[in-house]
Amino acid sequence: MEACFKSFTMGGLRRSLDITFRVLAGCLTCRTVSCSRSPIKCQLSKHPPVTRGKATLLRSCPSANLIRHRGTEASLSSVAPAFVVMKFDKDGNVTSFEKKKLELYHELSLQARDLRFQHLTSITARNNNIIIRMEALKAVVTPNSLLVLDFRGLGLERWLVLELAPQLNGDHGALATHSLPFEFRALEAILQHRVNILQARLNEVHPVILDILESLVDPKLLSADRSKLHILLQNSKNLSELETDIKVFKDSLLKILDEEEMIEELCVTKWTDPRVFEESSLGIDHAEEMELLLENYFMQAEELGNTTRELKGLIDDSESVIFINLDRPSLSPSHFRLSPWAMAHPVTGT
């Protein structure tokens, strides 16, 4: 009897484990076979879904696939199909229009990944185009034009219309590269704009930090103003963010300066205009001019970085004095009133 009971129990257990395994295998098939060609997962797909009566245990899986499919379609449809472009050509003409992304890729001989602008600050050359990202500014420089992409709502319109256009045309403060091919002028104008933004941010925090430090470390103060300390901390945070942005800008230039081939690739007119190529071969070395341009703005960024570090050093050096003043008790005029006994018995030296 006991042997029969053990046989029955073990048989039931095996059947139960077999059913459980099939259910799990069916579920794994539903989740993985459609997206993988792994031999293990394909083997699991051979097990049919377990059914109970007319209800299928895996009936919900197709709905899940449908939801994922619809989600993918929604995400793709939410991507803008066109760029908003402001075009500056080398003759001084400025136009603004919308351009389908596929058409622009084809026109510039670029791939979609080339214009994803994944890095906040970058300068790269692709198929005789210079692709530039400087924070909000996204641009493509060709031998004959500068295309600024998706510029609306970013605070760039004033600079684009009032400064960039005249600069490229030679009317608003001649650029150092005005006699060189168009890509030099476009690149210089963009680098100059970036350095000006970094300089403006430094000019904003520099005097504020100096004034607050002067007031917080003044030895004549009876107590430090804690509200000024809060302002100092906020400006110190802004200063650290500025230091990081300056470093990223410098690194993007240094990456090019370290590679002669990358410098050559930025001279896009040289590779498309035989006359310019001949000039570069005979005397005017465009690669050298490009290197000088990049070095100039690297040095300007280096000076900004040095000033930023010096200002941070002042804050660090003043910390101990500031905290001493904060810990000092606030003394009111009443603390300096002498009692009648003290006035009657002045302290005299021996």
Buried (B, 14 or more C-beta within 10 A) or exposed (E): EEEEEEEEEEEEEEEEEEEEEBBEBBBBBBBBBEEEEEEEBEEBBEBEBBEEEEEBBBEEBEEEEEEEEEEEEEEEEEEEEBBBBBBBBBEEEBEBEEBEBEEBBEEBEBEEEBBEBEEEBBBBBBBBBBBBBBEEBBBBBBBBBBBBBBBEEEEBEEBBEEBBBEBBBEEBEEBBBBEBBBBBBBBBBBBBBBBEBBBEBBEEBBEBBEEBBEBBBEEEEEEBBEEBBEBBEEBBEBBEEBBEBBBBBBEBBBEBBEEEEBBBBBBBBBBBBEEBBEBBEEEBBBBEBBBEBBEBBBEBBBEBBEBBEEBBEEBEEBEEBBEEBEEEEEEEEEEEEEEEEEEEEEEEEE
